[in-house]
């Protein structure tokens, strides 16, 4: 019996479009203001310090760090400091009612199935957890690494989602391919 499930968010439990069309632009518009308003907070100081340690920053001041964060956002980079800042911005946006989430309808059903069986469910995001999480999976290479760690793996390939960076190349043996989370919860691959 499976004791726990680790789920990626983008494209798995929720729409990729929610991230690319709503959340990322929302955060991008607020990067400089968030840093300016919370410059003295430990979270923002840590983010700026982490940006200052990257080789892309040659001038070490807050303005230069903000420009790097904005460039990473424009480029769609999943750099840890940017993802942490985006998380802070999104949390404020949700709390103010300026943002609302998206969850694929089958996600709720899959979560209920796992709950009935006593399976713990964990979510991970490449942005928040990269560098802090040993196992994160949204590419076949990452699934391969999880498999090497003796984890059972599955790839959710939703018909309505863009194919993204994952190339299955007919490999449904190492990583069963599922059209949704309910089929994962029920153990039915395509």
C-alpha positions in Angstrom: 0.0 0.0 0.0 1.2 3.5 -0.8 1.7 5.6 2.4 2.3 9.0 0.8 1.9 10.8 -2.6 4.0 13.7 -3.7 2.3 15.9 -6.3 3.7 18.6 -8.5 1.3 21.6 -8.8 1.6 23.2 -12.2 -0.2 21.1 -14.8 -0.9 18.3 -12.4 -3.3 19.6 -9.7 -3.9 22.9 -11.3 -3.8 24.6 -14.7 -0.5 25.6 -16.3 -2.3 28.7 -17.7 -3.1 29.8 -14.1 0.6 30.1 -13.4 1.7 31.6 -16.8 -1.2 33.8 -17.5 -2.3 35.0 -14.0 0.2 34.3 -11.2 3.5 35.1 -12.9 2.4 38.4 -14.4 0.7 39.4 -11.2 3.9 38.9 -9.3 6.1 40.5 -12.0 4.2 43.7 -11.7 4.8 43.8 -7.9 8.5 42.7 -7.6 10.0 46.2 -7.1 7.1 47.5 -4.8 7.2 44.3 -2.6 11.0 44.6 -2.1 10.7 48.4 -1.4 7.9 48.0 1.1 9.4 45.0 2.9 13.1 45.7 2.5 13.9 45.3 6.2 12.0 42.1 6.7 14.1 38.9 7.2 12.4 37.2 4.3 13.2 39.9 1.8 16.7 40.5 3.2 17.4 36.7 2.7 16.0 36.9 -0.9 18.2 39.9 -1.7 21.2 38.2 -0.1 20.7 35.1 -2.1 20.5 37.1 -5.4 23.7 38.9 -4.4 25.5 35.6 -4.2 24.7 34.7 -7.8 27.3 35.2 -10.5 24.8 37.3 -12.6 25.0 40.2 -10.1 28.1 42.3 -10.5 26.9 45.4 -8.6 25.7 44.5 -5.1 22.8 46.8 -4.2 19.1 46.3 -3.8 18.3 48.0 -7.0 20.5 45.7 -9.0 19.1 42.7 -7.2 15.5 43.8 -8.0 16.5 44.1 -11.7 17.9 40.6 -11.6 14.6 39.3 -10.0 12.6 41.1 -12.7 14.8 39.7 -15.5 14.4 36.2 -14.1 10.7 36.7 -14.0 10.6 38.0 -17.6 12.7 34.9 -18.6 10.5 32.5 -16.7 13.4 31.3 -14.6 12.7 29.1 -11.6 15.4 30.6 -9.5 14.9 30.0 -5.7 15.0 33.7 -4.6 12.5 34.7 -7.3 10.1 31.8 -6.5 10.3 32.7 -2.8 9.5 36.4 -3.5 6.6 35.3 -5.9 5.2 33.1 -3.1 5.2 36.1 -0.7 3.5 38.3 -3.4 0.9 35.6 -4.2 0.1 35.0 -0.5 -0.7 38.7 -0.2 -2.8 38.6 -3.4 -4.8 35.7 -2.2 -5.3 37.3 1.2 -6.6 40.5 -0.4 -8.9 38.6 -2.7 -7.0 39.8 -5.8 -6.2 36.3 -6.8 -8.1 33.1 -6.8 -6.8 29.6 -7.4 -7.5 27.0 -10.0 -7.7 23.3 -9.3 -8.6 20.6 -11.9 -11.9 19.0 -10.9 -10.4 15.5 -10.7 -7.9 16.7 -8.2 -10.6 16.9 -5.5 -11.8 13.4 -6.3 -8.2 12.0 -6.2 -7.5 13.7 -2.9 -10.7 12.2 -1.5 -9.7 8.7 -2.7 -6.3 9.0 -1.1 -7.8 10.3 2.1 -10.2 7.4 2.3 -7.2 5.0 2.1 -5.2 7.0 4.7 -2.6 8.1 2.1 -0.7 11.3 3.1 -0.6 13.8 0.3 2.3 16.3 -0.1 2.6 19.0 -2.7 5.8 20.4 -4.1 6.7 23.2 -6.4 9.9 23.4 -8.3 10.2 27.1 -7.3 9.7 26.9 -3.6 11.5 23.6 -3.0 14.3 23.3 -5.5 17.5 23.0 -3.6 15.6 22.1 -0.4 13.8 19.0 -1.6 15.6 15.9 -2.6 12.9 14.6 -4.8 11.0 16.9 -7.2 9.5 15.6 -10.4 8.2 17.4 -13.5 10.4 16.0 -16.1 11.3 12.4 -17.1 14.8 12.9 -15.8 13.4 13.9 -12.4 11.1 10.9 -12.4 14.1 8.7 -13.3 15.9 10.1 -10.2 12.9 9.3 -8.0 12.7 5.8 -9.5 16.4 5.3 -8.6 15.5 6.3 -5.1 13.1 3.4 -5.1 10.0 5.6 -5.4 7.0 4.6 -7.4 6.5 7.2 -10.1 3.7 8.3 -12.5 3.4 11.0 -15.1 0.2 12.9 -15.5 -0.3 14.0 -19.1 -3.5 16.0 -19.2 -5.0 16.4 -22.7 -5.9 20.1 -22.0 -2.4 21.0 -20.8 0.5 21.9 -23.1 3.1 19.2 -23.4 5.7 21.4 -21.8 9.3 20.1 -21.3 8.3 16.5 -20.6 9.0 14.1 -23.5 7.6 10.7 -22.8 9.0 9.1 -25.9 6.7 6.1 -25.5 8.1 5.2 -22.1 5.1 4.1 -20.2 7.1 1.3 -18.5 9.3 3.2 -16.1 6.7 5.9 -15.5 3.1 5.0 -16.1 1.3 7.8 -18.0 -2.0 8.9 -16.7 -4.5 11.4 -18.2 -5.6 12.7 -14.7 -5.0 12.3 -11.0 -8.0 10.0 -10.5 -6.4 7.4 -12.7 -3.2 7.7 -10.6 -5.3 7.3 -7.4 -7.0 4.2 -8.9 -3.8 2.9 -10.4 -5.0 3.0 -14.0 -2.4 4.1 -16.6 -3.1 4.6 -20.3 
